[in-house]
Amino acid sequence: MLQKIRWFIFLFAILVVVVTAFQNNEPVDVKMLWLSGHYSLTLVLLATAALSFIAGALATFWRGRQHSKSKVKVKTKEKSSRSTDPERTKSEKPIS
């Protein structure tokens, strides 16, 4: 159910961006880094939206990957601490 809601919001956002972009098709002057010129506002809005989406997707992917790596490290540490101390039993209390 939650996945369907996400898809609906995603498609609605795309629709809003596309409608807004195509209703604003006047030419504008763009000066950014090495780019300068006279471009359609539709092109500028769509390019900005696409680049923003790609940046957000990459950031989400990177953060998810970092999160999963930290889970693996914690599990590995737990397993290695259990296997390196065979004399300790469950009844023994750890020394603080």
MARDOTOR-944595 format. One record per atom (N, C-alpha, C): atom name; x, y, z. Coordinates in Angstrom, 3 decimals, padded with zeros to 6 digits. Layout:
% MARDOTOR-944595
("CA",(X,Y,Z))
...
% end
This chain:
% MARDOTOR-944595
("N",(000.818,-001.194,000.000))
("CA",(000.000,000.000,000.000))
("C",(000.866,001.264,000.000))
("N",(001.896,001.252,000.851))
("CA",(002.780,002.411,000.939))
("C",(003.516,002.631,-000.377))
("N",(003.877,001.534,-001.037))
("CA",(004.566,001.632,-002.328))
("C",(003.668,002.303,-003.369))
("N",(002.385,002.011,-003.355))
("CA",(001.449,002.624,-004.302))
("C",(001.327,004.125,-004.041))
("N",(001.332,004.502,-002.774))
("CA",(001.255,005.924,-002.423))
("C",(002.512,006.647,-002.905))
("N",(003.666,006.021,-002.724))
("CA",(004.918,006.628,-003.199))
("C",(004.897,006.831,-004.701))
("N",(004.439,005.812,-005.428))
("CA",(004.373,005.935,-006.886))
("C",(003.411,007.044,-007.300))
("N",(002.276,007.146,-006.624))
("CA",(001.314,008.194,-006.944))
("C",(001.928,009.573,-006.726))
("N",(002.589,009.766,-005.607))
("CA",(003.222,011.063,-005.316))
("C",(004.319,011.357,-006.331))
("N",(005.109,010.347,-006.675))
("CA",(006.177,010.507,-007.659))
("C",(005.612,010.921,-009.021))
("N",(004.593,010.230,-009.492))
("CA",(003.988,010.555,-010.791))
("C",(003.304,011.920,-010.774))
("N",(002.678,012.259,-009.656))
("CA",(002.052,013.578,-009.533))
("C",(003.106,014.683,-009.584))
("N",(004.241,014.474,-008.922))
("CA",(005.325,015.462,-008.935))
("C",(005.876,015.636,-010.350))
("N",(006.035,014.538,-011.072))
("CA",(006.506,014.629,-012.460))
("C",(005.509,015.405,-013.306))
("N",(004.232,015.126,-013.118))
("CA",(003.197,015.840,-013.873))
("C",(003.242,017.339,-013.592))
("N",(003.399,017.711,-012.336))
("CA",(003.468,019.134,-011.971))
("C",(004.685,019.799,-012.613))
("N",(005.827,019.132,-012.585))
("CA",(007.044,019.697,-013.174))
("C",(006.890,019.868,-014.680))
("N",(006.355,018.863,-015.351))
("CA",(006.205,018.931,-016.812))
("C",(005.202,020.004,-017.206))
("N",(004.068,020.078,-016.526))
("CA",(003.061,021.101,-016.851))
("C",(003.629,022.492,-016.615))
("N",(004.309,022.677,-015.486))
("CA",(004.909,023.984,-015.187))
("C",(005.958,024.353,-016.229))
("N",(006.769,023.396,-016.611))
("CA",(007.824,023.668,-017.581))
("C",(007.249,024.055,-018.937))
("N",(006.245,023.343,-019.402))
("CA",(005.714,023.631,-020.732))
("C",(004.827,024.867,-020.769))
("N",(004.349,025.320,-019.627))
("CA",(003.586,026.571,-019.621))
("C",(004.503,027.791,-019.582))
("N",(005.764,027.600,-019.301))
("CA",(006.734,028.692,-019.246))
("C",(007.792,028.459,-020.316))
("N",(007.464,028.812,-021.547))
("CA",(008.402,028.528,-022.632))
("C",(009.063,029.774,-023.220))
("N",(009.110,030.853,-022.446))
("CA",(009.786,032.051,-022.929))
("C",(011.294,031.833,-022.930))
("N",(011.998,032.475,-023.835))
("CA",(013.461,032.372,-023.824))
("C",(014.048,033.196,-022.668))
("N",(015.090,032.661,-022.050))
("CA",(015.753,033.349,-020.938))
("C",(017.259,033.300,-021.146))
("N",(017.956,034.255,-020.564))
("CA",(019.413,034.267,-020.594))
("C",(019.928,033.455,-019.416))
("N",(020.828,032.535,-019.687))
("CA",(021.384,031.685,-018.645))
("C",(022.890,031.905,-018.594))
("N",(023.403,032.197,-017.404))
("CA",(024.839,032.342,-017.181))
("C",(025.191,031.496,-015.964))
("N",(025.851,030.351,-016.223))
("CA",(026.212,029.447,-015.138))
("C",(027.526,028.763,-015.498))
("N",(028.516,028.967,-014.655))
("CA",(029.853,028.426,-014.866))
("C",(030.342,028.756,-016.270))
("N",(030.550,027.758,-017.105))
("CA",(031.032,028.009,-018.458))
("C",(029.890,028.120,-019.467))
("N",(028.669,027.878,-019.039))
("CA",(027.514,027.972,-019.926))
("C",(026.927,029.375,-019.891))
("N",(026.726,029.911,-021.022))
("CA",(025.981,031.163,-021.109))
("C",(025.282,031.165,-022.458))
("N",(024.083,031.615,-022.445))
("CA",(023.338,031.623,-023.698))
("C",(021.890,031.970,-023.492))
("N",(021.161,031.837,-024.555))
("CA",(019.748,032.163,-024.616))
("C",(018.989,030.846,-024.800))
("N",(018.337,030.366,-023.741))
("CA",(017.667,029.068,-023.774))
("C",(016.188,029.222,-023.445))
("N",(015.413,028.227,-023.846))
("CA",(013.998,028.185,-023.500))
("C",(013.862,027.861,-022.015))
("N",(012.939,028.534,-021.349))
("CA",(012.721,028.284,-019.924))
("C",(012.244,026.849,-019.701))
("N",(011.535,026.288,-020.655))
("CA",(011.110,024.890,-020.563))
("C",(012.317,023.979,-020.447))
("N",(013.303,024.189,-021.292))
("CA",(014.510,023.376,-021.272))
("C",(015.258,023.546,-019.957))
("N",(015.355,024.758,-019.482))
("CA",(016.070,025.030,-018.229))
("C",(015.367,024.344,-017.058))
("N",(014.042,024.454,-016.985))
("CA",(013.301,023.842,-015.886))
("C",(013.386,022.312,-015.915))
("N",(013.237,021.720,-017.098))
("CA",(013.303,020.264,-017.206))
("C",(014.706,019.741,-016.895))
("N",(015.728,020.446,-017.376))
("CA",(017.103,020.031,-017.093))
("C",(017.408,020.137,-015.600))
("N",(016.948,021.204,-014.967))
("CA",(017.171,021.376,-013.531))
("C",(016.450,020.294,-012.736))
("N",(015.226,019.996,-013.113))
("CA",(014.474,018.947,-012.419))
("C",(015.150,017.587,-012.594))
("N",(015.616,017.289,-013.800))
("CA",(016.273,015.999,-014.053))
("C",(017.573,015.881,-013.268))
("N",(018.379,016.926,-013.265))
("CA",(019.638,016.895,-012.513))
("C",(019.391,016.788,-011.006))
("N",(018.365,017.457,-010.528))
("CA",(018.024,017.374,-009.106))
("C",(017.580,015.960,-008.738))
("N",(016.784,015.341,-009.603))
("CA",(016.333,013.978,-009.345))
("C",(017.516,013.011,-009.311))
("N",(018.423,013.153,-010.262))
("CA",(019.598,012.276,-010.316))
("C",(020.466,012.463,-009.079))
("N",(020.667,013.700,-008.657))
("CA",(021.476,013.967,-007.463))
("C",(020.822,013.361,-006.222))
("N",(019.512,013.500,-006.105))
("CA",(018.801,012.912,-004.971))
("C",(018.849,011.395,-004.973))
("N",(018.712,010.802,-006.148))
("CA",(018.767,009.340,-006.255))
("C",(020.155,008.816,-005.884))
("N",(021.197,009.501,-006.350))
("CA",(022.562,009.086,-006.012))
("C",(022.845,009.242,-004.522))
("N",(022.361,010.329,-003.929))
("CA",(022.563,010.539,-002.493))
("C",(021.833,009.471,-001.683))
("N",(020.630,009.129,-002.098))
("CA",(019.871,008.092,-001.410))
("C",(020.560,006.742,-001.541))
("N",(021.040,006.432,-002.726))
("CA",(021.750,005.171,-002.958))
("C",(023.007,005.106,-002.107))
("N",(023.772,006.191,-002.073))
("CA",(025.016,006.229,-001.307))
("C",(024.734,006.077,000.186))
("N",(023.720,006.776,000.673))
("CA",(023.389,006.697,002.102))
("C",(022.902,005.293,002.470))
("N",(022.090,004.690,001.620))
("CA",(021.634,003.333,001.873))
("C",(022.776,002.346,001.872))
("N",(023.730,002.555,001.003))
("CA",(024.892,001.675,000.927))
("C",(025.750,001.820,002.181))
("N",(025.937,003.040,002.662))
("CA",(026.705,003.272,003.887))
("C",(026.000,002.632,005.084))
("N",(024.669,002.739,005.114))
("CA",(023.889,002.179,006.216))
("C",(024.001,000.658,006.232))
("N",(023.944,000.036,005.065))
("CA",(024.038,-001.426,005.011))
("C",(025.450,-001.898,005.357))
("N",(026.468,-001.130,005.013))
("CA",(027.843,-001.498,005.377))
("C",(028.027,-001.465,006.889))
("N",(027.434,-000.479,007.556))
("CA",(027.582,-000.386,009.003))
("C",(026.873,-001.547,009.686))
("N",(025.756,-002.022,009.135))
("CA",(025.073,-003.182,009.706))
("C",(025.942,-004.426,009.590))
("N",(026.602,-004.579,008.451))
("CA",(027.462,-005.740,008.242))
("C",(028.634,-005.699,009.212))
("N",(029.216,-004.514,009.435))
("CA",(030.335,-004.386,010.360))
("C",(029.925,-004.758,011.782))
("N",(028.755,-004.337,012.211))
("CA",(028.284,-004.643,013.560))
("C",(028.070,-006.140,013.699))
("N",(027.442,-006.771,012.716))
("CA",(027.219,-008.214,012.774))
("C",(028.545,-008.964,012.786))
("N",(029.513,-008.515,011.994))
("CA",(030.817,-009.165,011.935))
("C",(031.531,-009.043,013.279))
("N",(031.462,-007.872,013.908))
("CA",(032.106,-007.673,015.208))
("C",(031.480,-008.574,016.263))
("N",(030.141,-008.712,016.233))
("CA",(029.475,-009.565,017.208))
("C",(029.905,-011.013,017.035))
("N",(029.965,-011.472,015.795))
("CA",(030.365,-012.855,015.540))
("C",(031.810,-013.085,015.948))
("N",(032.697,-012.138,015.627))
("CA",(034.108,-012.329,015.952))
("C",(034.349,-012.274,017.453))
("N",(033.611,-011.457,018.179))
("CA",(033.797,-011.392,019.630))
("C",(033.301,-012.673,020.290))
("N",(032.271,-013.289,019.752))
("CA",(031.786,-014.552,020.296))
("C",(032.755,-015.692,020.005))
("N",(033.324,-015.686,018.822))
("CA",(034.194,-016.794,018.440))
("C",(035.595,-016.679,019.029))
("N",(036.050,-015.499,019.394))
("CA",(037.403,-015.341,019.921))
("C",(037.484,-015.600,021.423))
("N",(036.375,-015.686,022.111))
("CA",(036.378,-015.897,023.552))
("C",(035.583,-017.162,023.885))
("N",(036.147,-018.345,023.616))
("CA",(035.392,-019.580,023.815))
("C",(035.238,-019.958,025.283))
("N",(036.074,-019.415,026.180))
("CA",(035.996,-019.796,027.581))
("C",(034.853,-019.106,028.304))
("N",(034.385,-018.008,027.769))
("CA",(033.290,-017.290,028.406))
("C",(031.983,-018.018,028.087))
("N",(031.206,-018.227,029.087))
("CA",(029.899,-018.858,028.881))
("C",(028.826,-017.839,029.153))
("N",(027.610,-018.241,028.888))
("CA",(026.494,-017.311,029.097))
("C",(026.274,-016.989,030.571))
("N",(026.660,-017.895,031.429))
("CA",(026.440,-017.668,032.856))
("C",(027.454,-016.704,033.457))
("N",(028.595,-016.549,032.806))
("CA",(029.594,-015.625,033.313))
("C",(029.206,-014.198,032.987))
("N",(029.482,-013.320,033.923))
("CA",(029.211,-011.913,033.695))
("C",(030.462,-011.250,033.154))
("N",(030.313,-010.321,032.174))
("CA",(031.488,-009.640,031.661))
("C",(032.106,-008.717,032.696))
("N",(033.392,-008.569,032.663))
("CA",(034.120,-007.693,033.585))
("C",(034.014,-006.274,033.079))
("N",(033.591,-005.357,033.949))
("CA",(033.410,-003.958,033.554))
("C",(034.615,-003.149,033.904))
% end
